[in-house]
Amino acid sequence: MSGSVDITHGGAIAVDPEALRSVASALLAIAPTFALAGAAIRRTYNHVLGVPGIIGRVDMGALWASGDRAAAMSQECQSAAQNTFLMADVYELVETRAELAALAIADGAAADALSARIAELEASDPRVTEMETWLLAGWKDGRYEGLAEQQLQIPGVFDASWLFLLAAGIGTRRLGAIRPGDTLSGHGDAVSVAPVKTSSPIAPPTSLAEAFRRFPDTKGAQFKVENYTMPDGSHRFVLYAKGTGSPWYGLGEPLDMKSNLELYTGQESASYQATLDVLKAAGAQSGDRVDIYAHSQAAINAAYLSSQSEYDVKVQVTAGSPVHPTLNEDQLLIELRHTDDVVSSLAGGGAPGGSGSPDSFVASRVGDPEYRPHDLLLKTHYLDTYIETAEMVDASGDVRLHAIEENWRELNEAVSIEATEYEAERE
């Protein structure tokens, strides 16, 4: 995986189960056509046998073989359809268990329905649970690939490599999971935001890599908001939010370690307040559509912006997120993760099941495959490294990219675009 990017619907789920069932149904539908073709070819063969003088001019062996092949194709389509249906059931079982765990409740109609569906899938075929075990084992073995090699140490001075293993352990316990209905509690530190640069882009991004390159580049700016005025006079907004900007705790920078700790433990933070204030300053109002591209800590804010804010968040694209949110089926979630990124490991490397719409996906790889025993820079978490991953996703040709591409085409209908970069500080 170090030389390529792995794109799945969820950690252990390659494709949305319903998409697989659509493929299986199509295979079943075409199988009779091959059977009919095989029968027609054999009838033709028998007819040719009765025509005087034609046998020498027709390759009878090839004609019979083509009938055999058509009949075999019918059987192969049926077999492939059955196996595809089976794999869809396995994926659904993984996803349903994850959904049940995300509910975090012991009873209730929703939990009962999920439990009943799990029992139905388990009873449908003994291979389903066996394949589920195999599938999850493969995901668990690969979700932290390369993490142990990203050692944080200087020989004879200190060795903090244990922090990486601790982060993975925290993520494995799903402390980085944001479940349906989760909201931040308390109040974050007050902040002030100020515009520091304005521009007028001529078009929305046309690729994931380009979107991440649109992050604010003015010194001190952590946020950028593009305001799209649509032909009907409505406004759509795209927020680009940087990750942690300071290793200190509670000083001027709102995207610091204090905000990290608060957000990860479900507390409102200065960085979340800054996110709200920036959107308000950009003109976003209750109910307005907001798409989000976020790195690191900002991805936590993006998750809660979807679940508890007054904005209509339909698109989240995150890189190196320390959490994994459970989104609705009408929300597109694209997660870029590096298996050797200690920050991403706080989310357990993602989740075994999918989240969001059927077009949502997780793209993962080893971000820094070179062995770096004395590397203190954590290159695998850098935004630039994630942009490299985004470029690989863009070049993949994965059909699930069509959803985000359609989103960009909609934005391209805007009559004007205004972009503003903002700097936020604790008051």
C-alpha positions in Angstrom: 0.0 0.0 0.0 3.1 2.3 0.3 3.3 2.6 -3.5 -0.4 3.1 -4.1 -3.6 4.4 -2.6 -6.3 2.1 -1.3 -9.8 3.4 -1.9 -12.7 1.8 0.0 -16.2 2.7 1.1 -15.2 2.2 4.7 -12.2 0.7 6.5 -13.1 -2.9 5.7 -15.7 -2.3 3.0 -14.5 -1.9 -0.5 -17.8 -1.0 -2.1 -21.2 0.1 -0.8 -23.3 -3.0 -0.3 -26.3 -1.7 -2.3 -23.9 -0.8 -5.2 -22.7 -4.4 -5.2 -26.2 -5.8 -5.2 -27.0 -3.6 -8.3 -24.0 -5.2 -10.0 -25.2 -8.7 -9.0 -28.7 -8.0 -10.2 -27.3 -6.9 -13.6 -25.2 -10.1 -13.9 -28.3 -12.2 -13.2 -30.3 -10.2 -15.7 -27.8 -10.8 -18.5 -27.2 -14.5 -17.8 -30.4 -15.7 -19.7 -29.3 -13.7 -22.7 -26.1 -15.8 -22.9 -28.1 -19.0 -22.5 -30.4 -18.0 -25.3 -27.4 -17.1 -27.5 -25.8 -20.5 -26.8 -29.1 -22.3 -27.7 -29.4 -20.3 -30.9 -25.8 -21.1 -31.9 -26.4 -24.9 -31.4 -29.6 -24.7 -33.5 -27.6 -23.0 -36.2 -25.0 -25.7 -36.0 -27.6 -28.4 -36.4 -29.1 -26.5 -39.3 -25.8 -26.2 -41.1 -25.2 -29.9 -40.7 -28.2 -30.5 -42.9 -27.2 -28.2 -45.8 -25.4 -30.0 -48.6 -22.0 -28.7 -49.5 -21.7 -26.1 -46.8 -19.8 -28.0 -44.2 -16.5 -27.5 -46.0 -17.0 -23.8 -46.0 -17.9 -23.3 -42.3 -15.6 -24.0 -39.3 -18.0 -26.3 -37.5 -15.6 -26.8 -34.6 -15.5 -23.0 -33.9 -19.2 -22.7 -34.3 -19.9 -25.4 -31.7 -17.2 -23.9 -29.4 -18.9 -20.5 -29.5 -22.1 -22.1 -28.4 -20.3 -23.8 -25.5 -18.7 -20.5 -24.6 -22.0 -18.6 -24.6 -23.6 -21.3 -22.3 -20.5 -21.1 -20.0 -20.9 -17.3 -19.9 -24.4 -17.8 -18.6 -23.2 -20.0 -15.8 -20.3 -17.7 -15.0 -22.7 -14.7 -14.7 -25.0 -16.6 -12.4 -22.0 -17.7 -10.3 -20.5 -14.2 -10.2 -23.9 -12.8 -9.2 -24.3 -15.3 -6.3 -20.8 -14.5 -5.0 -21.4 -10.7 -5.4 -24.6 -11.0 -3.4 -22.7 -12.9 -0.8 -20.0 -10.3 -0.6 -22.7 -7.6 -0.3 -24.1 -9.4 2.7 -20.7 -9.6 4.3 -20.1 -5.8 3.8 -23.6 -5.1 5.1 -23.0 -7.2 8.2 -19.8 -5.2 8.9 -21.6 -1.9 8.3 -24.6 -2.8 10.4 -22.6 -3.9 13.4 -20.6 -0.6 13.1 -23.9 1.3 12.9 -25.3 -0.5 15.9 -22.2 0.3 17.9 -22.4 3.9 16.8 -25.9 4.2 18.2 -24.4 3.7 21.7 -27.7 2.5 23.1 -28.8 -0.8 24.5 -32.4 -0.8 23.3 -34.8 1.2 21.2 -36.5 0.6 17.9 -33.4 1.5 15.8 -31.1 -0.8 17.7 -33.7 -3.6 17.6 -34.1 -3.2 13.8 -30.3 -3.4 13.4 -30.0 -6.4 15.6 -32.7 -8.2 13.7 -31.0 -7.4 10.4 -27.7 -8.7 11.8 -29.4 -12.0 12.9 -30.9 -12.3 9.4 -27.6 -11.8 7.7 -25.8 -14.3 10.0 -28.5 -16.9 9.3 -28.5 -16.4 5.5 -25.3 -18.3 4.9 -22.7 -19.7 7.3 -20.0 -18.2 5.1 -21.1 -14.6 5.9 -19.8 -14.5 9.5 -16.6 -16.4 8.4 -15.9 -13.9 5.7 -16.7 -11.1 8.1 -14.0 -12.3 10.5 -11.5 -12.6 7.7 -12.4 -9.1 6.3 -12.1 -7.4 9.7 -8.8 -9.2 10.4 -7.3 -7.8 7.2 -8.4 -4.3 8.0 -7.1 -4.4 11.6 -3.8 -5.7 10.4 -3.3 -2.9 7.9 -4.9 0.2 9.5 -1.6 1.1 11.3 0.8 0.0 8.6 4.1 1.8 8.9 3.2 3.6 12.2 5.8 1.8 14.3 8.5 2.9 11.9 7.7 6.6 12.4 9.8 6.8 15.5 9.9 9.9 17.6 13.3 9.6 19.2 16.9 10.9 19.5 19.3 8.2 20.7 20.7 8.9 24.2 18.3 11.9 24.6 14.7 10.7 24.6 12.5 8.1 23.1 8.8 9.0 22.8 7.9 6.2 20.3 5.5 4.9 23.0 3.3 7.9 22.2 2.5 6.4 18.8 1.5 3.1 20.3 -0.6 5.0 22.9 -2.4 6.9 20.2 -3.1 3.8 18.2 -4.5 2.2 21.4 -6.7 5.2 22.1 -8.1 5.0 18.5 -8.6 1.3 18.7 -11.0 1.9 21.7 -13.0 4.1 19.4 -12.6 7.2 21.5 -12.3 9.1 18.3 -15.7 8.1 17.0 -18.3 10.8 16.7 -21.7 9.1 16.9 -25.1 10.3 15.6 -26.4 13.0 17.9 -23.1 13.8 19.5 -22.7 17.5 20.3 -20.0 19.5 22.0 -20.6 20.6 25.5 -19.5 23.7 27.5 -18.2 26.9 26.0 -14.9 27.5 24.3 -12.6 30.5 24.8 -13.8 33.7 23.1 -12.1 34.5 19.9 -11.9 37.4 17.4 -11.6 36.9 13.6 -10.4 39.4 11.0 -10.2 39.2 7.2 -6.6 39.4 6.0 -6.9 38.8 2.2 -9.7 38.8 -0.4 -9.6 37.5 -4.0 -11.9 36.5 -6.8 -11.4 32.9 -8.0 -12.6 32.3 -11.6 -13.9 28.8 -10.8 -14.3 26.2 -8.1 -11.7 23.5 -7.7 -11.7 20.7 -10.3 -9.8 18.0 -8.3 -9.2 17.0 -4.7 -5.5 18.1 -4.9 -6.5 21.5 -6.2 -9.0 21.9 -3.3 -6.4 21.3 -0.7 -4.0 23.7 -2.5 -6.7 26.4 -1.9 -6.0 26.5 1.8 -5.1 30.0 3.1 -1.5 31.0 2.3 -1.4 34.4 4.0 0.8 34.4 7.1 -1.4 33.9 10.2 -4.5 33.0 8.3 -6.1 29.7 9.4 -9.4 29.8 7.4 -10.5 30.6 3.9 -14.2 31.0 2.8 -15.3 31.1 -0.8 -18.7 32.7 -1.2 -20.5 31.5 -4.4 -23.4 33.6 -5.6 -25.7 31.3 -7.6 -27.9 32.3 -10.6 -31.0 32.3 -8.4 -29.4 34.7 -5.9 -28.7 32.2 -3.3 -25.3 31.7 -1.8 -23.2 28.6 -1.3 -20.0 28.6 0.8 -16.8 26.5 0.8 -14.7 26.5 3.9 -11.0 25.6 3.9 -9.7 25.1 7.4 -6.1 24.4 8.5 -5.1 22.1 11.2 -3.2 22.7 14.5 -1.1 25.8 14.3 0.6 25.8 17.7 1.9 23.1 20.1 1.2 25.4 23.0 -1.8 25.3 25.3 -4.3 28.2 25.5 -2.3 31.1 24.2 -3.2 33.2 21.2 -3.6 30.6 18.5 -7.1 29.0 18.8 -6.1 25.9 16.8 -3.7 24.7 19.5 -3.3 21.7 21.8 -5.9 23.0 24.2 -8.5 23.0 21.5 -7.3 19.5 20.4 -7.8 18.1 23.8 -11.2 19.8 24.3 -12.6 18.7 20.9 -11.3 15.1 21.3 -13.1 14.9 24.7 -16.3 16.4 23.4 -15.8 19.9 24.7 -16.4 23.1 22.7 -13.2 24.8 21.8 -11.8 28.1 20.7 -11.1 26.7 17.3 -14.8 25.6 16.9 -16.0 29.0 17.9 -13.5 30.5 15.4 -15.0 28.3 12.7 -18.5 29.6 13.4 -17.4 33.2 13.6 -15.5 32.9 10.3 -18.5 31.6 8.5 -20.7 34.3 10.0 -18.2 37.0 8.9 -18.2 35.6 5.4 -22.0 36.1 5.2 -23.2 32.5 5.8 -26.7 32.4 7.3 -28.8 29.7 8.9 -29.6 27.0 6.4 -27.0 28.0 3.9 -25.1 25.2 2.2 -21.5 24.9 3.4 -18.9 22.4 2.0 -15.8 21.8 4.1 -12.2 20.9 3.3 -10.3 20.4 6.6 -6.9 19.1 7.8 -6.2 17.6 11.2 -7.9 19.4 14.1 -10.1 21.3 11.7 -11.6 18.0 10.7 -13.1 17.6 14.2 -14.7 21.0 13.8 -16.0 19.9 10.4 -17.7 16.8 11.9 -19.4 18.8 14.6 -20.4 21.6 12.1 -22.3 18.8 10.4 -24.1 17.5 13.4 -24.9 20.6 15.6 -24.5 23.8 13.6 -27.3 25.7 11.8 -25.6 25.2 8.4 -26.4 22.6 5.8 -23.2 20.6 5.4 -23.5 18.1 2.6 -19.8 17.7 1.7 -16.9 17.0 4.1 -13.4 16.3 2.7 -10.8 15.7 5.4 -7.1 14.8 5.6 -5.5 13.3 8.7 -8.6 13.6 10.9 -8.2 12.4 14.5 -11.9 11.4 14.5 -14.3 9.4 12.4 -17.9 10.9 12.1 -21.1 9.0 11.4 -22.9 11.0 8.8 -26.3 10.7 7.1 -26.9 9.1 3.8 -27.3 12.4 2.1 -23.9 13.7 3.2 -20.7 13.0 1.2 -17.7 12.1 3.3 -14.2 11.8 1.7 -11.5 10.9 4.2 -7.8 10.8 3.3 -5.8 8.8 5.8 -2.2 7.6 6.2 -1.8 4.4 8.1 1.5 5.7 9.6 0.0 9.0 10.7 -0.2 9.2 14.5 -2.9 11.8 14.4 -5.1 9.7 12.1 -4.5 6.7 14.3 -6.4 8.6 17.1 -9.5 7.7 15.0 -8.7 4.1 15.1 -7.5 4.4 11.5 -11.1 5.2 10.6 -13.8 2.7 11.0 -14.6 -0.8 9.6 -17.9 0.4 8.2 -18.8 3.2 5.8 -20.2 6.5 6.7 -22.3 9.0 4.7 -23.7 8.6 1.2 -22.9 5.5 -1.0 -20.4 7.7 -2.9 -18.4 8.4 0.3 -15.0 6.8 0.5 -11.8 6.4 2.5 -8.5 6.7 0.6 -5.5 5.4 2.6 -1.9 4.6 2.1 1.5 4.6 3.9 2.3 8.3 3.8 6.0 8.1 4.5 7.3 4.7 3.5 11.0 5.7 4.1 12.4 4.5 7.4 13.2 7.6 9.5 14.4 6.6 13.0 15.2 10.2 14.0 12.4 12.0 12.2 10.9 14.7 14.5 8.8 16.3 11.7 6.1 13.7 11.4 6.0 14.2 7.6 3.3 11.7 7.2 0.8 14.2 8.8 1.8 17.2 6.7 -0.8 18.7 4.4 1.7 18.5 1.5 1.9 14.8 2.0 -1.9 14.5 2.0 -2.0 16.6 -1.2 0.2 13.9 -2.8 -2.4 11.3 -1.7 -5.1 13.5 -3.2 -3.3 13.5 -6.5 -3.2 9.7 -6.5 -7.0 9.6 -5.8 -7.6 12.1 -8.6 -5.7 9.8 -11.0 -7.4 6.6 -9.8 -10.5 7.0 -12.0 -12.6 5.7 -9.1 -16.3 6.1 -10.0 -17.1 7.5 -6.6 -15.3 10.7 -7.6 -18.2 11.5 -9.8 -20.2 12.8 -6.8 -17.7 15.4 -5.8 -17.1 16.3 -9.4 -20.8 16.9 -9.8 -20.6 19.2 -6.8 -17.9 21.2 -8.4 -19.9 21.4 -11.7 -22.8 22.9 -9.7 -20.5 25.5 -8.1 -19.2 26.3 -11.5 -22.6 27.8 -12.4 -22.0 30.6 -9.9 -22.2 34.1 -11.3 -19.5 35.3 -9.0 -17.0 34.0 -6.4 -15.5 35.9 -3.6 -12.8 34.3 -1.4 -11.7 35.7 2.0 -8.9 34.5 4.2 -9.3 35.0 8.0 -7.0 35.1 11.0 -8.5 34.1 14.4 -7.0 34.8 17.8 -8.1 34.1 21.4 -9.3 37.3 23.0 
